[in-house]
């Protein structure tokens, strides 16, 4: 449960931020760190990233809605058929997509 404003102020009044920062620096220098999480990019997110296009522009070139592209990028849905082929082309040859957009 989140802390109330009053509880936050009371907690923060007892903290020594300088000490906390120094302790964090010591931990980093010693090679200690928190959990490392790796996020795998979906094919759609990787392809769009390589083209450097915004979601609206990329979705327009693919002929899909921005929402559909977002679903693909977040891994909630998978593209099929022609869309999958276009994503593969975009990932392999992002220059082609940029050229199509500039024409």
Secondary structure in CASP SS format (residue, H / E / C, confidence):
PFRMAT SS
TARGET T0000
AUTHOR 0000-0000-0000
METHOD secondary structure of the structure
MODEL  1
X C 1.00
X C 1.00
X C 1.00
X C 1.00
X H 1.00
X H 1.00
X H 1.00
X H 1.00
X H 1.00
X H 1.00
X H 1.00
X H 1.00
X H 1.00
X C 1.00
X C 1.00
X C 1.00
X H 1.00
X H 1.00
X H 1.00
X H 1.00
X H 1.00
X H 1.00
X H 1.00
X H 1.00
X H 1.00
X H 1.00
X H 1.00
X H 1.00
X H 1.00
X C 1.00
X C 1.00
X C 1.00
X C 1.00
X C 1.00
X C 1.00
X C 1.00
X C 1.00
X C 1.00
X C 1.00
X C 1.00
X C 1.00
X C 1.00
X H 1.00
X H 1.00
X H 1.00
X H 1.00
X H 1.00
X H 1.00
X H 1.00
X H 1.00
X H 1.00
X C 1.00
X C 1.00
X C 1.00
X H 1.00
X H 1.00
X H 1.00
X H 1.00
X H 1.00
X H 1.00
X H 1.00
X H 1.00
X C 1.00
X C 1.00
X C 1.00
X H 1.00
X H 1.00
X H 1.00
X H 1.00
X H 1.00
X H 1.00
X H 1.00
X H 1.00
X C 1.00
X C 1.00
X C 1.00
X C 1.00
X C 1.00
X C 1.00
X C 1.00
X C 1.00
X H 1.00
X H 1.00
X H 1.00
X H 1.00
X H 1.00
X H 1.00
X H 1.00
X H 1.00
X H 1.00
X H 1.00
X H 1.00
X C 1.00
X H 1.00
X H 1.00
X H 1.00
X H 1.00
X H 1.00
X H 1.00
X H 1.00
X H 1.00
X H 1.00
X C 1.00
END
